[in-house]
Amino acid sequence: MSFRPREEGQGLLEYALILILVAMVVLALITVLGPTVGNLFSNVVSSF
């Protein structure tokens, strides 16, 4: 009889880590590009 470890928890942890990494990248991009995008929209609105 061979022993096979359960891997469901490990797979779930890997998905959670990937999700956290993607969320951190998105927040960093919003922080960096937020003011630029805001200024762009302000310029478009003021041109009308």
Backbone hydrogen bonds in HBPLUS format (Angstrom, degrees):
<---DONOR---> <-ACCEPTOR-->    atom                        ^
c    i                          cat <-CA-CA->   ^        H-A-AA   ^      H-
h    n   atom  resd res      DA  || num        DHA   H-A  angle D-A-AA Bond
n    s   type  num  typ     dist DA aas  dist angle  dist       angle   num
A0011-GLY N   A0007-GLU O   3.06 MM   4  6.25 162.7  2.09 154.2 157.4     1
A0012-LEU N   A0008-GLU O   3.07 MM   4  6.29 157.8  2.12 149.3 155.5     2
A0013-LEU N   A0009-GLY O   2.97 MM   4  6.15 154.1  2.04 145.2 152.2     3
A0014-GLU N   A0010-GLN O   3.02 MM   4  6.29 154.4  2.08 147.8 154.5     4
A0015-TYR N   A0011-GLY O   3.04 MM   4  6.33 159.0  2.09 148.9 154.0     5
A0016-ALA N   A0012-LEU O   2.98 MM   4  6.20 155.1  2.04 146.1 153.3     6
A0017-LEU N   A0013-LEU O   2.93 MM   4  6.19 156.7  1.98 150.2 156.0     7
A0018-ILE N   A0014-GLU O   3.01 MM   4  6.23 157.7  2.06 148.5 154.3     8
A0019-LEU N   A0015-TYR O   2.94 MM   4  6.14 158.8  1.99 148.0 153.9     9
A0020-ILE N   A0016-ALA O   2.93 MM   4  6.17 157.4  1.98 148.8 154.7    10
A0021-LEU N   A0017-LEU O   2.95 MM   4  6.15 158.1  2.00 146.0 152.1    11
A0022-VAL N   A0018-ILE O   2.93 MM   4  6.19 160.9  1.97 152.4 157.1    12
A0023-ALA N   A0019-LEU O   2.96 MM   4  6.15 158.4  2.01 147.1 153.3    13
A0024-MET N   A0020-ILE O   2.96 MM   4  6.21 154.8  2.02 148.8 155.3    14
A0025-VAL N   A0021-LEU O   3.05 MM   4  6.32 155.0  2.11 148.0 154.4    15
A0026-VAL N   A0022-VAL O   2.96 MM   4  6.20 162.2  1.99 152.7 157.4    16
A0027-LEU N   A0023-ALA O   2.95 MM   4  6.15 162.9  1.98 149.7 154.4    17
A0028-ALA N   A0024-MET O   2.98 MM   4  6.14 153.4  2.05 143.3 150.6    18
A0029-LEU N   A0025-VAL O   2.95 MM   4  6.21 159.0  1.99 150.4 155.8    19
A0030-ILE N   A0026-VAL O   2.92 MM   4  6.17 158.8  1.97 152.0 157.9    20
A0031-THR N   A0027-LEU O   2.94 MM   4  6.08 156.6  1.99 144.8 151.4    21
A0032-VAL N   A0028-ALA O   2.95 MM   4  6.17 154.6  2.02 148.0 154.6    22
A0033-LEU N   A0029-LEU O   2.77 MM   4  5.78 169.8  1.78 154.0 157.7    23
A0034-GLY N   A0030-ILE O   2.77 MM   4  5.04 131.7  2.00 135.2 142.6    24
A0037-VAL N   A0033-LEU O   3.01 MM   4  6.21 165.1  2.04 161.8 165.4    25
A0038-GLY N   A0034-GLY O   2.93 MM   4  6.12 160.7  1.96 155.8 161.9    26
A0039-ASN N   A0035-PRO O   2.91 MM   4  6.09 158.6  1.95 148.7 153.5    27
A0040-LEU N   A0036-THR O   3.00 MM   4  6.22 152.4  2.07 144.2 152.1    28
A0041-PHE N   A0037-VAL O   3.02 MM   4  6.31 162.9  2.05 154.0 156.8    29
A0042-SER N   A0038-GLY O   2.99 MM   4  6.20 154.0  2.05 145.1 152.9    30
A0043-ASN N   A0039-ASN O   2.91 MM   4  6.13 155.1  1.98 148.7 154.6    31
A0044-VAL N   A0040-LEU O   3.01 MM   4  6.30 153.8  2.08 147.5 154.8    32
A0045-VAL N   A0041-PHE O   2.93 MM   4  6.15 165.5  1.95 151.8 155.4    33
A0046-SER N   A0042-SER O   2.92 MM   4  6.05 158.6  1.97 146.4 152.7    34
A0047-SER N   A0043-ASN O   3.05 MM   4  6.11 131.1  2.30 136.2 147.6    35
A0047-SER N   A0044-VAL O   3.24 MM   3  5.23 134.5  2.46  93.8 106.1    36
A0048-PHE N   A0045-VAL O   3.23 MM   3  5.53 149.0  2.33 103.8 112.4    37
